[in-house]
């Protein structure tokens, strides 16, 4: 309901032009503009400022609520994205990038590279004089020897070691004997004591070498077999260059004679052992890489044939080529 007309101001006593009241709110239009009462005008201005402040607060509250809703929406979207994302996944790489990797070592991977040389297994009978059957406590060295009995063969020396169980006049043997023509005989297992290197018997493998004369110099065939056997054993048991030693390095005995008298020849021998190991490793790795490359080429060829609807097998094509 709306009322209009003049009304006396309760504060100043003057009559004011009262435009009306609707639901208890004084209408802004003309309510104070035509009034001469300063107190009423001040009261109206005060009420007007309160209303404006309430409007500004309402606007600020509304803006704050909208911002909070936006923040919550962005946070929720980020949570969903991170929840669905796999650990370590890069969204910029997952669509088109394919990364190949090996979960297991390739079937062609090998642990050792040096091939086992030709070895004749002729283990001595267990006896007190040449093969006591005792286990070594560790394997720390390969000890190189010369037999000191020119022109004898590997087989003859093996047989002599075996005969000591009957002769019983001396304790002597070796894990390996290399003959004048490069033949290798295995006399005592690697993990057993052989009577060759004195106090080093319990932590070493011994290799005796035949020689044609008193100089103690090995034939080329003996030397080559010694290089290969030392390389093979040192790799098998994880031994390095400095763990290949002479009998001389244990007891200062003149053995192997030529390598004691020619230090440069001894160092060259150890260098050649390690060079042979590296050469074998390189050859095996080249073969592995070649096989991998060939498998990759055939796989790519088969995929190409499949994509182009060709049913012919890639192996057949490779065989024809």
VEXKE-716554 format. One record per atom (N, C-alpha, C): x, y, z; residue in one letter. Coordinates in pm, whole numbers, plus 32768, in hexadecimal, padded with zeros to 4 digits. Layout:
// VEXKE-716554
XYZA
...
***
This chain:
// VEXKE-716554
80557F898000X
800080008000X
8057807B8000X
802D80E47FB9X
8080815C7FAAX
803781D67FE0X
807C82298030X
804582A58068X
8093831C8030X
804D838C8012X
808C84047FDBX
805884808024X
80A584EF801DX
8078856F8055X
80E185AC80ADX
80B9861480F9X
8115865A8152X
8116861681D9X
8188861E8218X
819585E1829CX
81F5863582EDX
81D38645836FX
8225869883C6X
829C864783F8X
8314868683F1X
838E86438420X
838D864384B8X
83A085D084F3X
839D85C48584X
8416860385C6X
8482861A8579X
84FC865585B2X
84FE86EC85A6X
84DD8720852CX
84E787B18516X
846287F98520X
83F987B38518X
837587F1851FX
83458825849AX
8398881D842FX
8370884D83ACX
832487E28362X
82D188138303X
828687B482AFX
82DC87918235X
82DB87128217X
832A86E381A5X
82CF86A8813DX
830086AA80C2X
82B5866E8053X
82CD85D88054X
826E858B8084X
827C84FA8097X
824284B2801FX
829684747FD3X
826984337F57X
822983AC7F6FX
824F836B7FD7X
820882EE7FEFX
825E8281802EX
821A8219805AX
825A81A68099X
821C81278060X
827080CE8032X
823E804F7FFFX
82817FE18050X
82317F908091X
82647F2080E3X
82CD7F4D8145X
82C27FC5817BX
831D7FF681E3X
839B803581AEX
83B080408127X
8429807D80EFX
8408810580B6X
8454816D80DBX
843E81F480A5X
847181F88017X
841C822B7FBBX
844482347F2FX
84B1829C7F20X
851982787ECCX
858A82D27EBDX
856383507E70X
850F83467E0CX
84F083B97DB4X
84A684257E00X
84E6849B7E0FX
84A985117E48X
849785107EDDX
84C284A57F1DX
84A7849B7FACX
84F285007FFEX
8569852C7FD2X
85B48591801DX
85D3860B7FC7X
85C985FA7F44X
85EE86687EE9X
859686E17EFEX
851486CA7F1EX
84B6873B7F2EX
84A287607FBEX
84F087228018X
84E1873E80A7X
854487AA80D1X
8512880C811FX
85688878814EX
85A6885881D3X
858487E5820EX
85B587C48295X
86408786828BX
86A787C882C0X
8730879382B6X
874387118303X
86FD87028373X
870F868783C3X
86D886108378X
866786258338X
862C85B782EDX
868585928276X
86BC85FF8237X
871385E381C5X
878F859481F2X
87C885B48267X
883B856A829BX
881684DA82BAX
87A084C882F6X
877484418317X
876183EE8298X
872884348232X
871383EB81B3X
879883C48173X
87FB8421817BX
887E84068142X
88C28391818AX
88B0838E8210X
88EB8322825EX
88AF829C8236X
8828829A8227X
87E8821D8200X
881081F58172X
88248258811DX
884C823B8094X
88D881FC8090X
8934823480E1X
89BB81FD80E5X
89BA816E811BX
89658152817FX
895C80CA81B4X
892D80698148X
88C8809780FCX
8896803F8092X
890280248029X
894F808D8005X
89BA807B7FA2X
8A27801D7FD6X
8A47802A8056X
8AAC7FD18091X
8A7D7F40808FX
89F87F2F80AFX
89C47EA780ABX
89C87E6D801EX
89AB7EC47FBBX
89B07E957F30X
8A3F7E6D7F09X
8AA37EC37F32X
8B2F7EA27F10X
8B5B7E207F53X
8B327E107FD3X
8B557D958019X
8B167D1C7FD5X
8A9D7D2E7FA7X
8A597CBF7F62X
8AA27C9C7EE2X
8ACD7D047E98X
8B187CEA7E1CX
8B9C7CA47E39X
8BE47CD57EA1X
8C647C967EC6X
8C507C057EEFX
8BE67BED7F3CX
8BCA7B637F67X
8BAD7B097EF0X
8B607B3F7E92X
8B3F7AF17E1BX
8BBC7AD17DC9X
8C147B367DB9X
8C917B207D6EX
8CE87AB97DB4X
8CF17AC27E39X
8D407A637E87X
8D0C79D47E75X
8C8779C77E7AX
8C4B79427E69X
8C6A790A7DDFX
8C61795E7D78X
8C7E79327CEFX
8D1079067CE2X
8D6D79557D1EX
8DFB79317D18X
8E1578AC7D5FX
8DD778997DD4X
8DE9781C7E1CX
8DB577A67DCBX
8D4477B87D89X
8D0D774D7D36X
8D6B772C7CC2X
8DA677947C85X
8E05777C7C18X
8E7F77307C49X
8EB477587CC0X
8F2977157CF7X
8F0B76837D13X
8E96766A7D4FX
8E6F75E07D6CX
8E5F758F7CECX
8E2775CD7C84X
8E1475867C06X
8E9A75617BC7X
8EFA75C37BC6X
8F7F75A87B8EX
8FC7753D7BE0X
8FBD75477C65X
8FFD74E37CBAX
8FC574577CA5X
8F42744E7C99X
8F0573CC7C80X
8F2F73917BFBX
8F3773E57B92X
8F6273B67B10X
8FF373867B14X
904873D17B5AX
90D573A87B67X
90E273237BB0X
909173107C18X
909572937C63X
9070721D7C0AX
9007722F7BB8X
8FDE71C27B5FX
904971A07AF9X
908D72097AC3X
90F771F27A61X
916B71A77AA1X
919571D47B19X
920571947B5CX
91E371077B8AX
916670F17BB0X
913D706D7BDDX
914370087B6CX
911C70337AF4X
911B6FD87A81X
91A36FCB7A3EX
920070247A5EX
928470227A20X
92DA6FB57A5EX
931F6F647A0DX
93756EFA7A3EX
93F76F357A74X
94326EF87ADBX
94B26F2B7B10X
951D6F307AA5X
95616FA27AA0X
95CD6FB17A3FX
959D6FCD79B2X
951C6FDF799EX
94E86FF37917X
94ED708678F2X
951C70A4787DX
951F712C784AX
94B1713A77E2X
9448718D77FCX
93D87195779EX
93FF71C67715X
94737209770AX
949D723B7688X
94E771D07637X
9506715F7679X
955070F67632X
94FE7078761AX
949070697666X
944B6FE87663X
94046FCB75E0X
93DD702F7595X
938C7015751FX
93DD6FDC74ACX
944D701E748BX
94926FF97411X
951B6FBA7428X
95516FC874A1X
95D96F9A74BAX
95D96F0B74EBX
96296EB674ADX
96366E2A74D6X
96C66E147500X
96DA6DE9757CX
97616DD375B1X
97776D3E75BEX
97DE6D0B757DX
97FE6C7D7584X
98676C6675EFX
98546BFE763FX
98B66BDD76A3X
98AF6B4776BEX
991D6B1276FBX
99236A84771AX
98FE6A7177ACX
98A06A1877C8X
987E69F57852X
98D669847883X
991069397828X
996B68CD784AX
99E568D377F0X
9A516895781CX
9AC9689277C9X
9AAC6842774AX
9ADD686F76D6X
9AC76824765AX
9AFB67967667X
9ABD673D761CX
9AE266B17624X
9B73669A75FBX
9BA966F475A8X
9C3266E37578X
9C9A671875DBX
9C6A6758764AX
9CC7678F76ABX
9D13671E76EEX
9D9767327705X
9DEA66CA7741X
9E32670377BAX
9E5666AA7814X
9E9D66D5788CX
9F3466D37875X
9F6366717826X
9FF26665780AX
A00A666F7774X
A07D66A17750X
A09B66B976C3X
A10C6661768DX
A169663C76E5X
A1DC65ED76B7X
A1B0655B76A6X
A1C36523762FX
A19B6497761AX
A1F764387667X
A1BE63C87690X
A20E636376D6X
A26B63207672X
A2EC631E768EX
A34962DD7630X
A33562467632X
A376620575D3X
A36F617275CBX
A3B861367643X
A37060F3769CX
A3AC60BD7715X
A38A6029771FX
A3EE5FD97737X
A3DA5F4A774CX
A3CC5F3277E3X
A3565F02780BX
A33C5EE97898X
A3765E6078BFX
A3E35E627909X
A4225DE67939X
A4445DF779CDX
A3DE5DFE7A1FX
A3F25E1A7AADX
A43C5DA57AEFX
A49C5DCA7B43X
A4E95D667B8BX
A4915D1F7BF1X
A4BB5CA77C12X
A4775C5F7C7FX
A4965CA67D02X
A4355CA77D5BX
A44E5CE77DDDX
A4B35C937E2BX
A51F5CD57E51X
A5895C907E9CX
A5D85CF77EEAX
A6255CC97F48X
A66C5D227FA3X
A6DC5D6F7F60X
A7105D3F7EEEX
A78B5D747EB5X
A7775DD87E42X
A7065DD27DFCX
A6F45E2E7D8BX
A6685E707D86X
A6045E2E7DBFX
A57E5E6B7DC5X
A53E5E467E4BX
A5575E987EB1X
A5245E767F36X
A48C5E827F43X
A44C5EC77EE4X
A3BB5ED77EEBX
A38D5F447F49X
A3E85F977F7AX
A3C460057FD4X
A394607E7F83X
A32E60C27FB6X
A2FB613A7F74X
A35561B17F95X
A36962077F34X
A3B462827F4FX
A35A62E17F9FX
A397633A7FECX
A34863958040X
A313640D7FF2X
A359642E7F85X
A32D649C7F2DX
A379648F7EAAX
A34D64DB7E45X
A39564D87DC5X
A3BC65677DA5X
A43865897DC7X
A46666137DBCX
A4CD66297D4EX
A50F65BC7D21X
A57B65CC7CC0X
A57E65587C5CX
A5B765767BE9X
A5E1650F7B8AX
A67865127B88X
A6B864A17BA9X
A74A649B7BB4X
A78264517B3AX
A7DF64957AF5X
A81D645C7A7CX
A8A164197A9FX
A8B6639F7A68X
A92E63507A82X
A96F632179FFX
A9EA62F07A0DX
AA26629E79A1X
AA54621D79E2X
AA5761B07997X
AA6F612D79D2X
AB01611479F7X
AB5B615679B4X
ABE9613F79D1X
AC1A60B9799EX
ABCE607B7946X
ABF35FF8790DX
ABE160007876X
AC476035782DX
AC386051779EX
AC0A5FD9774DX
ABBC5FF876E5X
AB905F9A767EX
AB265F3576ADX
AB035F36772CX
AA995EDC7758X
AA115F14772DX
A9B25EBA7718X
A92E5EE276E7X
A8CC5EF6775CX
A85B5F30773DX
A7F35F4377A2X
A7C15EBD77D6X
A7B05E5D777CX
A77D5DDA77A4X
A7E05D9277FFX
A85F5D9C77DFX
A8C65D5C7831X
A8C75D9678BEX
A8B95E1878C7X
A8B85E56794BX
A8395E347998X
A7C85E2E7954X
A74C5E047995X
A75C5D7779CEX
A7925D1F797EX
A7A25C9379A8X
A8035C887A1DX
A8665CDF7A1DX
A8C55CDE7A8EX
A87D5D077B10X
A82B5D6E7B07X
A7DF5D987B7DX
A7875D257BB0X
A7495CDE7B54X
A6F25C6E7B7AX
A7425BFE7BBBX
A7BD5BEC7B8DX
A80F5B7D7BC2X
A8425B957C4FX
A83A5C117C7DX
A86E5C317D02X
A8235BEA7D72X
A7A75BC27D57X
A75C5B787DBCX
A79E5AF07DD8X
A7ED5AC07D76X
A8355A437D87X
A8C55A5C7DB3X
A9035ABF7D74X
A9905ADD7D95X
A99F5B127E23X
A9475B6E7E46X
A9435BA77ECDX
A9CB5BDF7EF9X
AA0D5C237E9BX
AA905C5D7EBBX
AA905CF57EBAX
AA285D337E85X
AA205DC47E80X
A98E5DED7E6AX
A96B5E627E9CX
A8E55E977E84X
A8EF5EFE7E14X
A8A75EE77DA6X
A8B15F417D33X
A8365F317CDBX
A8085F9F7CA4X
A79B5F9E7C42X
A780602D7C15X
A719603D7BC5X
A6ED60C17B99X
A65B60B57B6DX
A61461237B70X
A58A611E7B40X
A58561057AA9X
A5E261477A60X
A5E8613879CFX
A679612479A3X
A68960D87934X
A70B60CC78F2X
A6F660EC785EX
A74B61457828X
A74461687799X
A7BE612C7753X
A7A560E276E6X
A80F609A76A0X
A85560ED7636X
A8B860B075F7X
A90B60F27593X
A8BC611A7516X
A85060D474FCX
A7FE60F37486X
A77F614074ACX
A77C61727526X
A70C61C37552X
A6996174758FX
A6A960EF759BX
A63E609F75D8X
A63460BE766DX
A5BA60BA76A2X
A5A260DC772FX
A56260637773X
A59C603977E4X
A5625FCC7833X
A53C600278BCX
A4C05FE578E4X
A48E600C7967X
A4A75F9A79C8X
A4FC5FB07A2CX
A5265F457A87X
A4DE5F497B0FX
A4CA5FC27B45X
A48B5FD27BC8X
A41D603B7BBCX
A3A560207BF2X
A33860827BE9X
A362610B7C1DX
A32561727BE5X
A34C61FC7C07X
A338621C7C9BX
A2D761DA7CD9X
A2B961FA7D65X
A300619E7DC8X
A36461537D95X
A3B160FA7DECX
A44561217DEDX
A48560FB7E5AX
A51461167E6AX
A56760BF7E0CX
A5C561007DC5X
A62A60B87D76X
A6B160DA7DB2X
A70E607D7DAEX
A79160927DECX
A7F160D27D88X
A7EA61587D7DX
A83F619C7D1BX
A87762207D4EX
A829626A7D9DX
A84E62F67DBBX
A86A630E7E4EX
A89462A67E95X
A8BB62B37F22X
A84A62F17F75X
A867635E7FBCX
A80163958017X
A78763CD7FCDX
A79363E37F49X
A72264187EFCX
A6C563A97EC9X
A6E5632A7EEBX
A69162BC7EB9X
A5FF62C97EE3X
A5E763007F59X
A55F63057F8FX
A50C637A7F5CX
A54863D27F0CX
A4F964427ED9X
A51D64657E47X
A54363FE7DF9X
A569641B7D6FX
A55063A47D13X
A55263C07C90X
A55363597C28X
A5DF63597BEBX
A61762E37BD4X
A69E62DA7B9CX
A69962A67B0DX
A6EF62E07AB7X
A6FC62B47A2CX
A78E62967A10X
A7AD621679FAX
A83561ED79D5X
A84161EF793CX
A8B76216790BX
A8CD6220787BX
A94861D07850X
A937618177E7X
A9A9613977ADX
A9FF619A775CX
AA7D61767746X
AAD861CD76FBX
AB3F617576B4X
AB7361A07644X
ABCB614975F3X
AC5C6146761EX
AC8A61AB766CX
AD1861AC7690X
AD2C61EC7719X
ADAC61FA773CX
ADCE622B77C2X
ADB562C177D6X
AD9E630B776AX
AD81639A777BX
ACFB63B077C1X
ACA7634C77B9X
AC22635877F6X
ABC063A677A1X
ABEB63CE7729X
AB91641976D2X
AB2B63B87694X
AAAC63E27693X
AA42638D7661X
AA3B639275C8X
AA0C6326758DX
A9EF632A74FDX
A97A638974E6X
A96B63B47469X
A8FD640F744BX
A87563CF7468X
A86B634D744DX
A7EC63067466X
A7CF630174FCX
A83762E7754CX
A82462E675DEX
A7FE63707610X
A84463D675DCX
A82B64607606X
A79C648A75E5X
A770646B756AX
A6E964927541X
A67F644F7598X
A69263CF75B6X
A6326388760BX
A63263C1769AX
A6AA63E876C8X
A6B36423774EX
A66664A77754X
A67564FA76EEX
A62B657876E9X
A594655E76EFX
A5646500769EX
A4D564E37698X
A4A164A7771AX
A4F0644B7755X
A4C4640C77D2X
A4C364707845X
A52A64C3784DX
A530652878B7X
A4BF658D78A7X
A4A165B2782BX
A43366107813X
A3AD65D2783BX
A39B65557814X
A31E650F7833X
A309650178CAX
A37164D27911X
A36464BD79A1X
A356654179ECX
A3A265A679C5X
A39A66267A0CX
A311666579FCX
A2D366567986X
A24C668B7974X
A1E7663A79C4X
A1F365B779BFX
A196655F7A07X
A194657E7A9DX
A207659B7AD6X
A21165AE7B66X
A22366407B8FX
A20E669A7B31X
A21167297B52X
A298675C7B7FX
A302672B7B41X
A38967567B67X
A3C067BA7B03X
A41168177B35X
A44A687E7AE0X
A4D9685F7AB7X
A51468BE7A72X
A59D68AD7A3EX
A60168907AADX
A5F868DA7B1CX
A65A68CB7B88X
A646684B7BD8X
A5DB68027BBDX
A5C467837C02X
A5F5670B7BAFX
A63567297B40X
A67E66C37AF3X
A71166D47B19X
A74766717B62X
A7CD66817B9AX
A826660A7B74X
A8A866187B91X
A90A65AC7B7BX
A92265607BFDX
A95064E77BF0X
A97B649C7C67X
A9E764ED7CB0X
AA3765337C64X
AAA065887C9BX
AA6665F17CFCX
A9F166257CDEX
A9B3668D7D32X
A98366557DB7X
A97D65D17DC3X
A95365927E41X
A9CD656B7E95X
AA31652D7E54X
AAA364F57EA0X
AB2A65297E72X
AB2D657B7E06X
ABA965AA7DC8X
ABF765397D86X
ABB264CB7D6BX
ABF0645F7D1FX
ABFA64887C8DX
AC6264597C49X
AC7A64807BBDX
AC1564397B61X
AB95645F7B70X
AB2A641A7B28X
AAB5647C7B11X
AA8964837A97X
AABB64487A19X
AB3A649379ECX
AB9D644779CDX
AC24647D79BBX
AC2B64EF7957X
ABF064DD78E1X
ABFD6544787AX
ABB765C578A5X
AB4565BB78E7X
AAFC66327912X
AB3E6675798AX
AB8E662A79D8X
ABD866677A46X
AC4F66B47A0FX
AC93667879ADX
AD0966B87973X
ACE667277910X
AC6B672878E0X
AC41678E787FX
ABBF67CE78B0X
ABD368307906X
AB6068737944X
AB0468B278DBX
AB4168E97870X
AAF069297809X
AA9668C377C3X
AAC9684A77B0X
AA7867E17771X
AA0467BA77CCX
AA1E67B7784FX
A9B4679778AEX
A945680178ACX
A96B688078AEX
A90668EB78ABX
A8BA68EB7827X
A90068CC77BBX
A8BE68C47738X
A85968517735X
A87E67E37775X
A8226771777CX
A7A1679977C5X
A7AC67DA7836X
A73468017881X
A6DF68657833X
A72568BF77EBX
A6DC691D7796X
A68E68D37729X
A6CC686D76F0X
A68A68227685X
A61267D276B9X
A61B67A47734X
A5A9675E7771X
A53167BC777AX
A549683477ACX
A4DB689477BBX
A4AA68C57732X
A50868D376D2X
A4DF68FD764BX
A48868937609X
A4AB68147621X
A45A67A675E8X
A3CE67A67626X
A3C667C076A5X
A34167C876E5X
A2ED683776A6X
A32A68AA7691X
A2E1691A7655X
A2BC68FC75C4X
A31668BA757DX
A2F9689474F2X
A281683574EBX
A27D67D57544X
A20C67777547X
A18B67C07569X
A194681B75C7X
A11D686775EDX
A0E968B97577X
A14368FB752FX
A11B694D74BDX
A0D968F87450X
A11268837437X
A0DB682C73D0X
A04E67FE73F4X
A03B67D97472X
9FB667AB749EX
9F51681D7496X
9F7B689574C1X
9F1E690774BEX
9EFA692C742FX
9F5A692273D4X
9F3C693D7347X
9ED668D97310X
9EE7685A7336X
9E8967F3730AX
9DFE680D7342X
9DF9683873C0X
9D77685673FFX
9D3468CA73B8X
9D816935739EX
9D4769A9735AX
9D1A698672CDX
9D6969327288X
9D4469097201X
9CC168B97204X
9CB368617265X
9C3968107271X
9BC168687292X
9BD668C872EAX
9B696924730CX
9B3E69757292X
9BA269A47248X
9B8469F371D1X
9B3669A1716BX
9B6069257159X
9B1B68CE70FAX
9A8A68B47127X
9A76689B71A8X
99EF688471DBX
9998690071C8X
99D3697671DDX
998869F271CBX
99606A04713AX
99BD69E970DEX
999F69F6704FX
992F69987025X
9933691C7054X
98CB68BC702FX
984568E3706CX
9848691870E7X
97CB69457126X
978E69B770D7X
97E16A1770AEX
97B06A88705FX
977B6A596FD8X
97BF69F76F9DX
979269C36F1DX
970C697C6F2AX
96FB692E6F93X
967D68E86FA9X
960C694B6FC0X
962769B6700DX
95C16A1C7024X
959B6A626FA2X
95FF6A7D6F4EX
95E46ABD6ECDX
958E6A646E75X
95B169E26E72X
956369846E21X
94D569796E54X
94C669786EDAX
9441696D6F13X
93ED69E96EF4X
942A6A5E6EFBX
93E16ADA6EDEX
93B66AE36E4DX
94036AA36DF5X
93E26AA96D66X
939A6A2C6D34X
936E69DA6D91X
931D69666D6CX
936968F86D27X
93EE68F36D3AX
943E688A6CFCX
944A68186D5FX
9428679F6D36X
9427672D6D90X
94AD66E46D94X
950767026D3AX
958866BB6D34X
95D866D46DB0X
9617666D6DE7X
966566786E60X
96E966C06E46X
971167146EA9X
978C67626E9AX
980667076E93X
980366946ED9X
987466386ED5X
988665FF6E48X
981565E56E06X
981D65B06D7FX
985966166D1FX
983166946D33X
986766FF6CDEX
98FD670E6CF7X
992467076D79X
99B267146D9AX
9A0266A26D5EX
99C766296D5FX
9A0E65B66D26X
9A1E65C36C90X
99B665FC6C4EX
99BF66106BBCX
9A2866776B9BX
9A3166E06BF4X
9A94674B6BDAX
9B1F67166BEEX
***
